[in-house]
Amino acid sequence: MAVIHKTTMKPEKPELLAAWLPTQPWYIGTAREPELTKAGGFRLDDPQGEVGIEFMVVTDQSGDQPVSYHVPLTYRGAPLDGADQALIGTSEHGVLGRRWVYDGTHDPVLIAQLAALLQNRAEPQAQSTTDTPDPSVTPHFTGAGFSTVAVSPAVVNGQHSTDVVVETAAETEPPPSEPAGSVTIKVTRVLRPDQQAPLADSAEARGYVTAGWRSPDGEESRAAFVVLCDTVR
């Protein structure tokens, strides 16, 4: 169970993201520096209780129109080996001390739990309240279940999303030691209000997760945060 501490982080998450977002290929640039506000999201629990997992929505109001971005994040008490390119920054947590903050699409703990969520095997949690499920986050899944095998997912950033290719194995007893296939988890980065799940009606799609966020004027929106599909080789 993830414990939400009522404390401070210095620098705060929006401050870290304001420096990191403009370096990403899916960021819609403006003439000014990002002006970010938290707009929603949810959490997942790490079964080992070591890694914080958050799916954050931030809205940038530096342009003519506000743009909302979906940023999966992980928080660790020590650096993640081999993930220097995914480090967003470090922050001093008022209770836990120094935390290394990563783009979660590169973190195997987040990816494993996201795969579990897509298969209705992990319960989404409220973003800011300890031990409180968030029923507004809704996964949809079809087809045979699978387990993740790869320790380091392959990540490709696109114009509006990030594709994470995960090696998988069919579920057997005992589980196989070698991967038998792969799936692609498409992480939506630029959120559009009432956006339908990409590829949801296509033969490649196997599932998706929808969630909500709030615009600066208070309007609530929903979209597909992630989509699961078979990897096209």
Rosetta silent file (secondary structure, phi, psi, omega in degrees, C-alpha in Angstrom):
SEQUENCE: MAVIHKTTMKPEKPELLAAWLPTQPWYIGTAREPELTKAGGFRLDDPQGEVGIEFMVVTDQSGDQPVSYHVPLTYRGAPLDGADQALIGTSEHGVLGRRWVYDGTHDPVLIAQLAALLQNRAEPQAQSTTDTPDPSVTPHFTGAGFSTVAVSPAVVNGQHSTDVVVETAAETEPPPSEPAGSVTIKVTRVLRPDQQAPLADSAEARGYVTAGWRSPDGEESRAAFVVLCDTVR
SCORE:     score description
SCORE:     0.000 S_00000001
   1 L     0.000  126.738  177.171    0.000    0.000    0.000 S_00000001
   2 L   -76.635  130.856  178.569    1.392    3.397   -0.991 S_00000001
   3 L   -99.694  124.465  179.045    1.390    5.890    1.871 S_00000001
   4 L   -92.523  111.334 -179.233    0.719    9.494    0.882 S_00000001
   5 L   -86.142  131.678  175.982    2.723   11.762    3.187 S_00000001
   6 L   -85.162   85.188 -175.649    1.351   15.233    3.832 S_00000001
   7 L  -150.287 -164.995 -176.490    4.686   16.973    3.444 S_00000001
   8 L  -111.765  157.836  167.755    6.791   18.949    1.010 S_00000001
   9 E  -128.991  130.785 -179.441    9.009   18.161   -1.961 S_00000001
  10 E  -129.287  116.330   -3.966   11.717   20.614   -2.985 S_00000001
  11 L   -69.767  160.358  178.855   11.713   21.221   -5.856 S_00000001
  12 L   -74.816  164.149 -175.851    8.053   20.401   -6.334 S_00000001
  13 H   -59.321  -47.625  178.883    6.896   18.094   -9.113 S_00000001
  14 H   -58.614  -32.605  178.929    5.584   20.823  -11.470 S_00000001
  15 H   -67.560  -42.882  176.316    8.922   22.610  -11.143 S_00000001
  16 H   -61.783  -44.098 -176.571   10.829   19.461  -12.133 S_00000001
  17 H   -69.836  -30.022 -179.983    8.471   18.831  -15.040 S_00000001
  18 H   -63.135  -30.532  177.124    8.690   22.426  -16.296 S_00000001
  19 H   -83.750  -27.577 -174.384   12.377   21.870  -17.056 S_00000001
  20 H   -88.969  -39.745 -174.848   11.894   18.357  -18.466 S_00000001
  21 H   -54.778  -46.012 -177.324    8.757   18.641  -20.619 S_00000001
  22 H   -62.350  -13.880  178.889   10.220   20.954  -23.311 S_00000001
  23 H   -87.022   -2.640 -176.236   12.902   18.325  -24.037 S_00000001
  24 L   -95.468  142.619 -176.053   10.306   15.725  -25.045 S_00000001
  25 L   -66.406  -20.770 -178.862    9.281   15.175  -28.691 S_00000001
  26 L   -93.047    0.314  178.015    5.562   15.154  -27.821 S_00000001
  27 L   -75.558  132.647  178.266    5.656   18.522  -26.038 S_00000001
  28 L   -90.423  101.715 -171.994    3.766   21.250  -27.897 S_00000001
  29 L   -67.936  152.210  174.141    6.156   24.153  -27.610 S_00000001
  30 L  -130.685  176.266 -178.863    5.212   27.757  -26.927 S_00000001
  31 L   -77.526   -8.396 -177.516    7.115   31.024  -26.904 S_00000001
  32 L  -120.237  169.162  173.849    7.248   30.974  -23.105 S_00000001
  33 L   -69.169  152.767 -179.888    8.395   28.580  -20.439 S_00000001
  34 L   -58.196  142.527  173.175    5.786   26.039  -19.299 S_00000001
  35 L  -118.752   95.214 -167.995    3.236   27.208  -16.741 S_00000001
  36 E  -102.126  141.218  170.116    2.150   23.943  -15.162 S_00000001
  37 E  -132.771  145.015  175.424   -0.622   23.057  -12.764 S_00000001
  38 E   -69.499  134.666 -174.010   -1.594   19.601  -11.519 S_00000001
  39 E  -125.276   -2.432  179.805   -4.841   18.555  -13.155 S_00000001
  40 E   149.279 -171.444  178.427   -5.451   14.970  -12.049 S_00000001
  41 E   135.828 -170.082  179.874   -4.161   11.438  -12.160 S_00000001
  42 E  -157.379  177.284 -179.487   -3.984    8.294  -10.036 S_00000001
  43 E  -128.541  162.928  168.181   -1.497    5.904   -8.425 S_00000001
  44 E  -128.009  152.260  178.492   -0.636    2.225   -8.391 S_00000001
  45 L   -88.595  138.819  167.307    0.958    0.280   -5.563 S_00000001
  46 L   -81.662  120.563 -179.358    4.359   -1.363   -5.870 S_00000001
  47 L   -55.422  -27.621  179.775    3.895   -4.881   -4.406 S_00000001
  48 L   -86.902   -9.176  177.935    7.353   -4.566   -2.808 S_00000001
  49 L    71.654   18.670 -175.547    6.540   -1.184   -1.283 S_00000001
  50 L  -103.283  -34.428 -171.075    9.749    0.405   -2.557 S_00000001
  51 L  -112.158  128.189  173.035    8.803    2.473   -5.622 S_00000001
  52 E   -79.019  135.413 -176.945    6.216    5.238   -5.763 S_00000001
  53 E  -126.146  119.473 -179.332    4.077    5.004   -8.912 S_00000001
  54 E  -136.624  138.575  173.849    1.998    7.961  -10.089 S_00000001
  55 E  -110.461   99.469 -171.485    0.205    8.759  -13.336 S_00000001
  56 E  -101.227  142.771  169.755    0.076   12.542  -13.271 S_00000001
  57 E  -110.376  127.368  173.380   -1.755   14.998  -15.499 S_00000001
  58 E  -122.292  143.732  178.561   -0.340   18.501  -15.735 S_00000001
  59 E  -111.154  128.661  179.482   -1.835   21.341  -17.748 S_00000001
  60 E   -97.909  121.452 -179.632    0.411   23.872  -19.459 S_00000001
  61 L  -110.090   25.364 -177.671   -1.128   27.344  -19.757 S_00000001
  62 L   -83.717  -13.470 -178.800    1.824   29.075  -21.393 S_00000001
  63 L  -103.218 -169.423 -179.737    0.261   29.042  -24.882 S_00000001
  64 L   -66.697  -32.710  178.055   -2.898   30.405  -26.470 S_00000001
  65 L  -127.126  142.453  177.659   -4.813   27.298  -25.368 S_00000001
  66 L   -66.895  143.849  178.105   -4.152   25.085  -22.335 S_00000001
  67 E  -126.924  131.365 -179.218   -2.640   21.673  -23.129 S_00000001
  68 E  -104.192  135.557 -177.823   -2.826   18.712  -20.758 S_00000001
  69 E  -120.246  143.529  176.413   -0.049   16.118  -20.605 S_00000001
  70 E  -102.020  120.813 -176.178   -0.019   12.642  -19.103 S_00000001
  71 E  -128.255  101.251  172.112    3.253   11.890  -17.318 S_00000001
  72 E   -69.259  133.723 -175.817    3.766    8.514  -15.600 S_00000001
  73 E  -129.115  146.183  167.696    6.274    8.996  -12.773 S_00000001
  74 E  -124.837  147.994 -178.634    8.210    6.774  -10.414 S_00000001
  75 E  -121.900  124.553 -175.977    9.867    7.863   -7.182 S_00000001
  76 E  -127.338  152.232  178.382   12.851    5.915   -5.882 S_00000001
  77 L   -85.575   -3.209  177.585   15.117    6.121   -2.860 S_00000001
  78 L  -154.035  160.044 -178.948   18.210    5.396   -5.001 S_00000001
  79 L   -61.183  146.732  175.002   19.095    5.725   -8.711 S_00000001
  80 L   -87.261  120.186 -177.709   17.656    3.155  -11.121 S_00000001
  81 L   -57.793  132.988  175.123   20.519    1.352  -12.845 S_00000001
  82 L    74.940   13.264 -175.728   20.769    2.049  -16.574 S_00000001
  83 L  -120.919   29.918 -179.246   18.036    4.706  -16.592 S_00000001
  84 H   -57.968  -36.021 -177.470   20.008    7.938  -16.650 S_00000001
  85 H   -69.770  -15.765 -178.072   18.191    9.035  -19.815 S_00000001
  86 H  -100.735   -0.961 -178.095   14.852    8.720  -18.001 S_00000001
  87 E   -72.292  122.095  176.244   15.791   10.757  -14.922 S_00000001
  88 E   -84.392  -36.266  177.739   13.597   13.840  -14.596 S_00000001
  89 E   162.533 -178.586  175.147   15.410   15.106  -11.533 S_00000001
  90 E  -117.244  154.038 -178.254   15.869   14.686   -7.796 S_00000001
  91 E  -146.137  147.292  178.643   13.815   16.211   -5.018 S_00000001
  92 E   -92.563  113.937  179.730   14.054   16.380   -1.238 S_00000001
  93 E   -88.045  136.177 -174.409   11.013   14.762    0.351 S_00000001
  94 L   -64.061  -21.357  179.924   10.105   16.046    3.799 S_00000001
  95 L  -112.127  -43.936 -171.000    9.733   12.500    5.196 S_00000001
  96 L   -92.812   -7.416 -178.434   11.559   10.130    2.854 S_00000001
  97 E    82.154 -152.396 -175.851   14.601   12.263    2.040 S_00000001
  98 E   -67.863  133.623  178.511   16.096   12.438   -1.426 S_00000001
  99 E  -124.165  135.365  175.036   13.949   10.921   -4.151 S_00000001
 100 E   -94.169  121.861 -173.831   14.988   10.151   -7.710 S_00000001
 101 E  -104.992  123.745 -174.711   12.098   10.995  -10.048 S_00000001
 102 E  -119.569  151.488  164.666   11.882    9.074  -13.332 S_00000001
 103 E   -64.919  111.143 -170.151    9.832    9.037  -16.491 S_00000001
 104 H   -66.087  -14.785  178.231    7.915    5.920  -15.537 S_00000001
 105 H   -66.656  -15.310  177.662    7.727    4.525  -19.063 S_00000001
 106 H  -100.075   -0.606 -173.882   11.356    3.451  -18.550 S_00000001
 107 L  -100.772  117.761 -176.327   10.798    1.923  -15.112 S_00000001
 108 H   -61.876  -27.008  179.041   10.134   -1.844  -15.094 S_00000001
 109 H   -68.194  -45.796  178.034    8.208   -1.631  -11.812 S_00000001
 110 H   -63.426  -44.131 -176.841    5.695    0.828  -13.249 S_00000001
 111 H   -63.352  -40.035  178.818    5.380   -1.114  -16.505 S_00000001
 112 H   -63.842  -40.919  179.818    4.718   -4.391  -14.686 S_00000001
 113 H   -73.575  -31.906  175.953    2.000   -2.798  -12.568 S_00000001
 114 H   -67.123  -39.817  175.285    0.511   -1.023  -15.583 S_00000001
 115 H   -61.842  -37.909  177.153    0.292   -4.370  -17.392 S_00000001
 116 H   -66.342  -41.576  177.715   -1.473   -5.741  -14.317 S_00000001
 117 H   -61.071  -44.599 -179.993   -3.906   -2.808  -14.308 S_00000001
 118 H   -58.515  -29.264 -179.697   -4.701   -3.340  -17.988 S_00000001
 119 L   -97.962   16.252  178.550   -5.623   -6.935  -17.123 S_00000001
 120 L    62.494   32.883 -178.819   -7.758   -5.891  -14.118 S_00000001
 121 L  -112.744   -1.817  175.624   -5.199   -7.320  -11.674 S_00000001
 122 L  -130.763  141.282 -176.824   -4.129   -4.100   -9.992 S_00000001
 123 L   -98.623  121.449  178.278   -6.451   -1.640   -8.298 S_00000001
 124 L   -64.966  142.516 -176.719   -5.981    2.043   -9.167 S_00000001
 125 E  -115.463  152.339  177.712   -5.530    4.256   -6.140 S_00000001
 126 L   -59.201  147.704 -174.230   -6.455    7.865   -5.447 S_00000001
 127 L   -68.766  -33.458 -169.645   -3.689   10.297   -6.269 S_00000001
 128 L  -127.807   12.399 -178.303   -3.533   12.095   -2.919 S_00000001
 129 L  -131.262  130.980 -178.554   -5.180    9.829   -0.321 S_00000001
 130 L   -68.301  139.056  172.221   -3.668    6.741    1.311 S_00000001
 131 L    52.068   48.802  179.640   -5.392    3.372    0.825 S_00000001
 132 L  -133.643  107.016  178.496   -8.278    4.777   -1.230 S_00000001
 133 E   -61.709  150.829  177.711   -9.256    3.064   -4.499 S_00000001
 134 L  -113.908   95.568 -177.402  -10.140    5.295   -7.453 S_00000001
 135 L   -71.223   -9.113  178.926  -13.135    3.732   -9.259 S_00000001
 136 L   -75.087  -16.242  177.016  -13.085    6.452  -11.917 S_00000001
 137 L   -88.228  116.712 -169.966  -10.029    4.775  -13.489 S_00000001
 138 E  -122.472  114.933  174.897  -11.466    2.034  -15.687 S_00000001
 139 E   -88.640  150.336  175.855   -9.458   -0.714  -17.433 S_00000001
 140 E  -132.692  131.642 -175.719  -10.821   -2.725  -20.365 S_00000001
 141 E  -145.922  139.952  175.181   -9.185   -5.978  -21.470 S_00000001
 142 L  -134.107  159.257  176.218   -9.894   -8.790  -23.922 S_00000001
 143 L    91.928 -173.742 -176.667   -8.037  -11.910  -24.929 S_00000001
 144 L   -76.041  144.974  177.165   -5.670  -14.213  -23.081 S_00000001
 145 L   -72.675  165.845 -179.098   -3.785  -13.015  -20.046 S_00000001
 146 E  -150.754  162.555  172.421   -0.008  -12.705  -19.970 S_00000001
 147 E  -118.020  149.259  179.342    2.878  -12.093  -17.625 S_00000001
 148 E   -83.452  143.643 -178.354    5.724   -9.679  -18.234 S_00000001
 149 L  -117.890  -43.897 -174.536    9.213  -11.112  -18.682 S_00000001
 150 L   -63.831  137.815  176.335   11.502   -8.313  -19.849 S_00000001
 151 L   -82.498  -37.921 -177.727   13.293   -6.394  -17.123 S_00000001
 152 L  -116.295  104.623 -179.960   14.055   -3.377  -19.339 S_00000001
 153 L   -68.237  149.570  174.691   11.203   -2.327  -21.638 S_00000001
 154 E   -86.724  129.327 -172.077   11.951   -0.883  -25.077 S_00000001
 155 E  -122.558  130.744  177.619   10.646    2.689  -25.280 S_00000001
 156 E  -129.838  121.008  177.851    9.933    4.783  -28.405 S_00000001
 157 E   -87.808  134.362  175.942    8.648    8.358  -28.153 S_00000001
 158 L  -114.242 -165.146 -175.462    6.304    9.610  -30.868 S_00000001
 159 L   -72.914  -34.794 -177.915    4.582   12.901  -31.598 S_00000001
 160 L  -127.675   -1.916 -175.225    1.662   12.341  -29.217 S_00000001
 161 E  -152.188  170.693  174.443    2.453    9.126  -27.358 S_00000001
 162 E  -122.325  126.203  178.528    5.140    6.819  -26.032 S_00000001
 163 E   -98.056  126.584  179.483    5.219    3.172  -27.147 S_00000001
 164 E  -115.916  113.428  179.334    6.570    0.676  -24.634 S_00000001
 165 E   -92.863  123.409 -174.878    7.310   -2.794  -26.028 S_00000001
 166 E  -120.481  126.138  174.784    7.229   -5.451  -23.311 S_00000001
 167 E   -72.940  135.641 -174.098    8.342   -9.038  -23.721 S_00000001
 168 E  -130.227  168.403  173.548    5.676  -11.396  -22.401 S_00000001
 169 E  -137.665  145.966  175.209    4.953  -15.033  -21.728 S_00000001
 170 E   -65.298  152.694 -177.394    1.696  -16.926  -21.734 S_00000001
 171 L   -80.129  116.661  176.287    0.431  -17.846  -18.303 S_00000001
 172 L  -138.903  169.879  175.696    1.384  -21.381  -17.373 S_00000001
 173 L  -121.859  118.346   -5.666    2.360  -23.274  -14.247 S_00000001
 174 L   -74.498  162.480  179.771    5.245  -22.991  -13.645 S_00000001
 175 L   -63.852  144.263  179.299    5.780  -19.762  -15.618 S_00000001
 176 L   -68.152  153.399 -178.392    8.181  -20.053  -18.559 S_00000001
 177 L   -91.329  -12.790 -178.776   11.646  -18.574  -18.173 S_00000001
 178 L  -115.455  145.330  178.217   11.869  -17.278  -21.736 S_00000001
 179 L   -64.607  145.302 -179.660    9.661  -14.668  -23.437 S_00000001
 180 L  -111.321   -9.108 -178.480    7.076  -16.032  -25.872 S_00000001
 181 E  -178.491 -161.076  178.375    5.961  -12.793  -27.500 S_00000001
 182 E  -154.876  157.162  172.704    5.466   -9.117  -26.875 S_00000001
 183 E  -127.991  159.682  175.994    2.829   -6.459  -26.442 S_00000001
 184 E  -114.933  124.641  174.111    2.971   -2.710  -26.964 S_00000001
 185 E   -99.651  114.245 -179.845    1.654   -0.361  -24.315 S_00000001
 186 E   -93.594  112.468 -178.991    0.830    2.973  -25.943 S_00000001
 187 E   -94.727  112.618  177.597    1.006    5.742  -23.346 S_00000001
 188 E   -66.710  130.035  179.661   -0.996    8.789  -24.416 S_00000001
 189 L  -103.019  -45.745  179.103    1.021   11.925  -23.726 S_00000001
 190 E   -97.585  112.243 -175.643   -1.130   14.752  -25.122 S_00000001
 191 E   -89.930  133.025  175.752   -4.629   14.372  -23.680 S_00000001
 192 L  -114.365  133.711 -179.445   -7.668   15.524  -25.626 S_00000001
 193 L   -55.702  135.004  177.516  -11.039   15.875  -23.878 S_00000001
 194 L    57.513   28.241  177.995  -13.358   12.926  -24.552 S_00000001
 195 E   -69.468  129.321  177.701  -10.690   11.330  -26.721 S_00000001
 196 L   -73.483  155.600  179.963  -11.637    7.806  -27.731 S_00000001
 197 L   -62.971  119.991  178.072   -9.220    4.999  -27.062 S_00000001
 198 L   -59.501  137.706  177.184   -6.777    4.835  -30.001 S_00000001
 199 L    63.989   11.225 -174.075   -6.965    1.542  -31.857 S_00000001
 200 L   -62.141  -29.058 -178.852   -9.749    0.401  -29.518 S_00000001
 201 L  -101.048    5.982 -177.394  -11.745   -1.026  -32.402 S_00000001
 202 L   -89.990  164.060 -178.750   -8.790   -2.402  -34.331 S_00000001
 203 L   -67.233  -24.982 -177.209   -7.671   -6.011  -34.475 S_00000001
 204 L   -77.934  -23.313 -173.849   -4.399   -5.104  -32.711 S_00000001
 205 E   -74.301  136.995  177.114   -6.049   -3.615  -29.626 S_00000001
 206 E  -121.826  -11.303  178.024   -6.364   -5.793  -26.536 S_00000001
 207 E   173.329  172.509  176.977   -7.277   -3.239  -23.919 S_00000001
 208 E  -162.814  164.828  177.777   -7.065    0.309  -22.614 S_00000001
 209 E  -125.240  126.561  174.980   -7.392    2.395  -19.458 S_00000001
 210 E  -107.777  147.285  179.375   -9.504    5.535  -19.279 S_00000001
 211 E  -152.558  174.042 -175.160   -9.194    8.170  -16.556 S_00000001
 212 E  -122.125  168.825  173.800  -10.130   11.769  -15.945 S_00000001
 213 E  -155.753  171.935 -175.618   -8.667   15.167  -15.184 S_00000001
 214 E  -119.732  131.670  178.931   -9.892   18.705  -14.608 S_00000001
 215 L   -77.045  166.776 -178.803   -9.219   21.683  -16.886 S_00000001
 216 L   -57.952  -27.462  179.359   -8.204   25.105  -15.483 S_00000001
 217 L   -88.410    5.936  176.407  -11.820   26.283  -15.721 S_00000001
 218 L    93.827   -2.799 -178.958  -13.018   23.305  -13.684 S_00000001
 219 L   -75.277  135.252  179.751  -14.437   21.225  -16.518 S_00000001
 220 E   -90.978  137.392 -179.295  -13.938   17.480  -16.133 S_00000001
 221 E  -132.202  160.402  175.885  -12.664   15.449  -19.084 S_00000001
 222 E  -134.555  153.954  177.676  -11.832   11.802  -19.761 S_00000001
 223 E  -161.336  169.610  173.348   -9.534   10.082  -22.230 S_00000001
 224 E   -79.533  114.527  179.035   -7.617    6.895  -22.864 S_00000001
 225 E   -79.432  -35.882  178.472   -4.414    7.197  -20.843 S_00000001
 226 E  -144.275  151.969  176.465   -2.932    3.941  -22.187 S_00000001
 227 E  -132.514  137.272  178.637   -3.801    1.401  -24.874 S_00000001
 228 E  -107.017  130.184  176.859   -2.579   -2.213  -25.070 S_00000001
 229 E  -146.006  161.666  175.424   -2.090   -3.895  -28.416 S_00000001
 230 E   -67.595  142.954  179.088   -0.141   -6.749  -29.963 S_00000001
 231 L   -74.108  129.698  177.279    3.254   -5.720  -31.220 S_00000001
 232 L   -91.343  118.128 -176.555    3.483   -5.490  -35.002 S_00000001
 233 L   -99.406    0.000    0.000    6.834   -6.886  -36.095 S_00000001
